[in-house]
Amino acid sequence: GGAAWGRRAALRLAGFAAAAGGLAHEADAASDVENRDEVGEKVRKAGARLPGMGQPDVAYPAAFAGRWKATRVLAGIELPSGEGAVDPKLLEAAQKRKDKVEEFPVRFIRNGDRVVADREFNAEQEELSVNKQTVDAQWRASNPNV
């Protein structure tokens, strides 16, 4: 929504402002890209500490690193506010999934000294496997809240 766009734009602008420094000689181009990536990473980490900007991603044990097969079964549906509080199409879709085994690949990646879920890969694979649709998910391990 609007808040995410504002946060994303602010972090990009801050990263560009911090990395700005004029034109570089071609020999220095690789070094400049590395420096901008480092500055961008520092800005993203600092932004995650700001109130309302979010915390770093959830860390998993190192043994989680790699590809796995997720298996799940929707065992029940509870509607504390009643059926009227739920979109009928969503409820119908959930009811069709009840008691069915769903399997899809998931991946956990290293992000520095931590292992995190690759949300982009996982969302795309789940949507493809479970709903037979493609989705273009966008996520960065260095900034999971944007």
N, C-alpha and C positions, 0 to 999 in steps of 0.2 A: 504494500500500500504506500501511501504518501510518506509515512514515517521511515520505512525502509529505504525509499528512494532518497530522502533527505540525508539519511545516515550514510548511504552508499556514496552519494555525491560529495558529501563533506569529507569523507575519508579519501576519496580519489583526489579532490582538490588539495587536501592537506599533503598527500603523497607527492603530487606534482609540484606543489609549491616548495616542499622540502627538498625535492630532487632537482629543482631547476638550477641551472648554472651556465646557460649558454650552449653553444654548439661545441662538439668535441671533435678532435681529430679522429680519423677512421681507426687508427691503431688503438685508441682509447675506448672505442665503442663497446667492446665486450666488458671492460671494466666499468663503464658507465651504467650498463644494463644491470650488472651485479650490484652496484651501489644503489641504484634506484630500487631494485628488488629488496635490498636490505632496509632501505629507508621506508619503503612501502610496508614491509613486515613490521617494522617498529611502530609505524603509525597505526596499523591495524591492531597490534597488541595494546597500544596505549588507548585506542578507541574502545576496546573491549572492557577496559577498566572504568570508563566513564559511566555515570549513572544512566540506566536505560539502554546502554549500548550492548550489554550482554557479557557473559563470561566466556572463557575459552571452552572448547569442545570437551565432551566427556571422554576421559581416557579409559582405555581397556587394557587388560594384562597383555604383556608382550607376546604371549603365546597366541593371541587372537590374530596377529598379523598374517595376511594372506587371504585366499578365497575360501569361502565356505558355502554350504548349501543350507539355506534356512527352510525349516518346515514348520508350518503352523496350521492350527485348526480352530475355527471360530466355534467355541463350545456353547455360547449362549448370547442372547441379546436382552439387555435390561433397559427399560425406558422409564426412569423414575418420574419424569414429567409427563408421561403418557405419549401415545402415538401421535397426538395432535401437535406435539412440539418437534416432530421430525419430518423432514421431507419424505413423502410417501415413496418416491423413487429410490432414495437412499435406503430406506427400510426394506423395500422389496429386494434390492441388490444384496443387502446384508443377509436377508433370510435365505436367499439362493446359495450363499456361501457357507451357511451354517453346516457344521459337521463334515465339510469337505476339506481334504488335505491340500494345502497350497505349498508349493516348493519353488524356490527361486534362489539364484546365486547372490551372495553378499560378499563384500570385500572390506577388509580393515587394512589401513595403510599407516606407515610411520610418518609422523609430523614432528620433526626434531627428535626429542627423546621420548615421545609419547606415541601410542597407537590409538588411532581414532577410526570411527566408521567412515567409509567413503560414501557420504550421503548422496552424492550425484550418481555414482554407479548403482548404489543400492536402490534408489528411487526408480531409476530407469529400468533396472532388471525386474523389480517387483511389478511395476506397471505392465511391462511386456509379458511376464510369465503369468500373472494373475488375471489381468484384464485384457490381454492380447492387444494392447495399444502401446504406441511409442510416446514417450514424453521427453522433452528436452530440459532436463534438470540442470541447474547451474549452482555450483557450490565450490568454495575454496577451503581447503584444510586450514589455511592460515587465518581465515576470517569466517568461522562457521555461522555467525549471526547475521550476515548480510546476504 
